[in-house]
Amino acid sequence: MPYAAITYRVKPGFEDEIADVFARFKRVDTPDFRGDDGDAAGRLLGTAVFVKDDIVVRFIHFEGDFAAVGKHMAAQSGVHTVEHELAPYLAERRETDSAAGFAEYFRNATMRCVSQLSVATHPAGS
């Protein structure tokens, strides 16, 4: 089950305000998401958000097609609320009002994964 990390560049000195925004996040309407063809494309298993100085990182634990995760999140009202409330703290403005804009940001902000280890892939077995 893979993980992804999404970065947010923010203005330093607003860690508490940013933490408050995420503390009020409205969860997705369903963890299950579909692809462009309407068929099941995966499931969100969990998320975590970390903030330090001028960087926020959101970790996403998911199954399935990661591109479909971005499309699913773009359709969630809670995501748009967070985007609106984060705007004053962002180091650079970004276009996330439209589904296409959000999808582009989501692609560009995804960190390169260099390692993912789990007990399931451990040589000693699970």
Disulfide bonds with the S-S distance in Angstrom:
none
